[in-house]
Amino acid sequence: MDLHLLFDNLTNPALLFFFLGVIAVQLKSDLKIPENSSKFISLYLLLAIGFKGGQELSHSVFNMEIVWALLFGIFLAIAVPIYTYFILRKKFSIENAGAIAASYGSVSAVTFVTAIAFLEIEQIPFSGHMVAVMALMEAPSIMVGLLLIMIFKGSKRKSDIPIKTALRHALFNGSVLLIIGSLTIGFLASDAQAEGIKPFTTDIFKGFLAVFLLDMGITSGKKLSEFIKKGSFALVFAIIIPIINGALVAVASGAFISHTGNRLLFTILAASASYIAVPAAMKIAVPKASPSLYIPMALAITFPFNITLGMPLYLYIIQNFN
């Protein structure tokens, strides 16, 4: 791995704010981001990245690479929950295995946004249609996770799993709706119209990302202390599975994706785990699944790994296995 690239990533100011948040928790500081402010910043990041993605997509030529990218994203969202479920069942209940599998089949929008910032720092271009790929990968994994639980639990009673409510939440939850809506608006907006809000969508983006990662650091630090009590299997899974998924996609994506930036974004989508959309859906559909297990795995272990060591590792694989 290029140690210079790794050093650049680890000294990225936004990432250092993440570490500051983790340290603040360990020092028992009262540092925190108000909940309403945190929610606003997360909505802003999704809006900005969706709008910019739509703008880039409007200047892209629709071709088979885009079609294959969308299809491959859906395939990953289906395949990853299925194979990880059977690994997880060796240690966890049906409900917990299904919820965790859905988390790792889905994606982390914040990890995706951080990867885009990483590409911008390294001056590596990427395409706007990758935002659409991210949006499409949210819901299928939730559906597969719920289906696996229903099949192996042997229950068909509607009262056990309110499937329609959960699937509706998966398809129309705030983060998915905002990213798709912003992508559409960015696609429809002219260059002159986009220029008018550029100070909001572009100029302040990295500053808000730094504050958001500070908040994520504080949240991760709190979840980490709870997670340590869960045992080593979950810890190993939360690191090894992202590496396997990321490495495989980093190599396989070269068969139909030509741009390095797009391949890295695909890789980070495959390696990430949802800690927003999936937990919200699973809380409704599978109350017996433990949030104290699948949320810390995704947020306190997989997320920090991907944004620190994961991105330079995946980029190294992409650049050396064309």
Rosetta blueprint (number, residue, H / E / L):
1 M L
2 D L
3 L H
4 H H
5 L H
6 L H
7 F H
8 D H
9 N H
10 L H
11 T L
12 N L
13 P H
14 A H
15 L H
16 L H
17 F H
18 F H
19 F H
20 L H
21 G H
22 V H
23 I H
24 A H
25 V H
26 Q H
27 L L
28 K L
29 S L
30 D L
31 L L
32 K L
33 I L
34 P L
35 E H
36 N H
37 S H
38 S H
39 K H
40 F H
41 I H
42 S H
43 L H
44 Y H
45 L H
46 L H
47 L H
48 A H
49 I H
50 G H
51 F H
52 K H
53 G H
54 G H
55 Q H
56 E H
57 L H
58 S H
59 H L
60 S L
61 V L
62 F L
63 N L
64 M H
65 E H
66 I H
67 V H
68 W H
69 A H
70 L H
71 L H
72 F H
73 G H
74 I H
75 F H
76 L H
77 A H
78 I H
79 A H
80 V H
81 P H
82 I H
83 Y H
84 T H
85 Y H
86 F H
87 I H
88 L H
89 R L
90 K L
91 K L
92 F L
93 S L
94 I H
95 E H
96 N H
97 A H
98 G H
99 A H
100 I H
101 A H
102 A H
103 S H
104 Y H
105 G H
106 S L
107 V L
108 S L
109 A H
110 V H
111 T H
112 F H
113 V H
114 T H
115 A H
116 I H
117 A H
118 F H
119 L H
120 E H
121 I H
122 E L
123 Q L
124 I L
125 P L
126 F L
127 S L
128 G L
129 H H
130 M H
131 V H
132 A H
133 V H
134 M H
135 A H
136 L H
137 M L
138 E H
139 A H
140 P H
141 S H
142 I H
143 M H
144 V H
145 G H
146 L H
147 L H
148 L H
149 I H
150 M H
151 I H
152 F H
153 K H
154 G L
155 S L
156 K L
157 R L
158 K L
159 S L
160 D L
161 I L
162 P L
163 I H
164 K H
165 T H
166 A H
167 L H
168 R H
169 H H
170 A H
171 L H
172 F H
173 N L
174 G H
175 S H
176 V H
177 L H
178 L H
179 I H
180 I H
181 G H
182 S H
183 L H
184 T H
185 I H
186 G H
187 F H
188 L H
189 A L
190 S L
191 D H
192 A H
193 Q H
194 A H
195 E H
196 G H
197 I L
198 K H
199 P H
200 F H
201 T H
202 T H
203 D H
204 I L
205 F H
206 K H
207 G H
208 F H
209 L H
210 A H
211 V H
212 F H
213 L H
214 L H
215 D H
216 M H
217 G H
218 I H
219 T H
220 S H
221 G H
222 K H
223 K H
224 L H
225 S H
226 E H
227 F H
228 I H
229 K H
230 K H
231 G L
232 S H
233 F H
234 A H
235 L H
236 V H
237 F H
238 A H
239 I H
240 I H
241 I H
242 P H
243 I H
244 I H
245 N H
246 G H
247 A H
248 L H
249 V H
250 A H
251 V H
252 A H
253 S H
254 G H
255 A H
256 F L
257 I L
258 S L
259 H L
260 T H
261 G H
262 N H
263 R H
264 L H
265 L H
266 F H
267 T H
268 I H
269 L H
270 A H
271 A H
272 S L
273 A L
274 S L
275 Y L
276 I L
277 A H
278 V H
279 P H
280 A H
281 A H
282 M H
283 K H
284 I H
285 A H
286 V L
287 P L
288 K L
289 A L
290 S L
291 P H
292 S H
293 L H
294 Y H
295 I H
296 P H
297 M H
298 A H
299 L H
300 A H
301 I H
302 T H
303 F H
304 P H
305 F H
306 N H
307 I H
308 T H
309 L H
310 G H
311 M H
312 P H
313 L H
314 Y H
315 L H
316 Y H
317 I H
318 I H
319 Q H
320 N H
321 F L
322 N L
